[in-house]
Amino acid sequence: MQSGSKSKREGWRSELPREGVGAAVIEKLKEEKRKDAIWQGKCSGTVYIGGSEYEGHFSLINEACSMFAHTNPLHLDVFQSVARFEAEVVAMTAALLGSKGKSSGGEICGNMTSGGTESILMAVKSSRDYMKDKKGIKRPEMIIPESAHSAYDKAAQYFNIKLRRVPVNKEFQADVKAIRQQINKNTVLIVGSAPGFPHGIIDPIEELGELAFSYDICLHVDLCLGGFVLPFARMLGYPIPPFDFSVKGVTSISVDVHKYGLAPKGTSVVLYRNHDIRKHQFVAVTEWSGGLYVSPTIAGSRPGGLIAGAWAALMSLGLEGYLENTKTIMEVSQRIQKGIKEIPELFIIGRPDMTIVAIGSNDLDIFEVNDIMTSKGWHLNALQRPNR
């Protein structure tokens, strides 16, 4: 948030140019792009693909997106390629999160969405309607820890669900006991994160799964940040607690491919334990004069180029590529934590499980520290109440 008497929108165009500028528009785009912050290597939680946009993995993704920029998976009969790409991205992502294990039930399914927020919205909507169908709940409620993403607040507003928010425990994890105390006959969903965005700490997913299973309610796990790190970190030997469909009671998961999956912005996956839950995600209109309309997500038309870009990312990197990336970023996270511990005025909030490291101070104004970092070209996320 910024204050000032002069609007940054001064001079912005409000009408079409009388004559189009043609190919010269590219130069105008480049001119505006030069005003953006230099994000390479110094921008937290914004861009996950390293290096130049004109070489390596970044260039490959851009080419894939461009190749399919005209496509729209709403028209599956026309763009069969994109339909296959989406199905394979969903299947490959699900395989990382326990779909091949016996405990998953063998029915893991899902769709691609525009990002973590839409994946969470879809999971909440599907859980609400599933529980209405299963238990007749007409005044739905969901329970979230205060560290859960703000997308749940948005979902509660969109889908008319009462939201109950509970504090985290001393380890900054979801407080299972506090959540249990809030469960009632209208509860349709409880939530856990792996890890949570504010502190990078994994909630006790196994305990939440037992709780959800015992009360016969849904449990959504937000793996938007961790979905393309935690499976590989576990393979590398890091002590990662259970977090996926191997946990009994987990009914849905959201995973952002556009974060550590290194796919283009606007790509995420929402997964469900079975088709019975996922069917409540779909909207089917059979009486429209324009024909049969069936849509799996909030968007009708969707950009097929982004789906192709996500498929290209997964296929180009493969298992070994993600393992190598995870090894590198986990080691960097450990070095950052070590360096912070060597600065007496700073401390790490909780015990980070992954690549997010929240920093606080009892001696300094941590927001001022962040402002100074910004002046030096670093763009870090500022938390609410960082010392608590």
Buried (B, 14 or more C-beta within 10 A) or exposed (E): EEEEEEEEEEEEEEEEEEEEEEEEEEEEEEEEEEEEEEEEEBBEEEBBBBEEEEEEBBEBBBEBBEBBEEBBBBEEEEBEBBBEBBBBBBBBBBBBBBBEBEEBEEBBBBBBBBBBBBBBBBBBBBBBBBBBEBBEBEEBBBBBBBBBBEBBEBBBEEBEBEBBBBEBBEEBBBBBEBBBEBBEEBBBBBBBBBBBBBBBBBBBBBBBBBBBBEBEBBBBBBBBBBBBBBBBBBBBEBEBBBBBBBBBBBBBBBBBBBBBBBBBBBBBBBBBBBEEBBBBBEEEEEEEEEEEEEBBBBBEEBBBBBBBBBBBBBBEBEEEBBBBBBBEBBEEBBEBBEEBEEEEEBBBBBEBBBBBBBBBBEEEEBEEBBEEBBEEEBBBBEBEEBEE
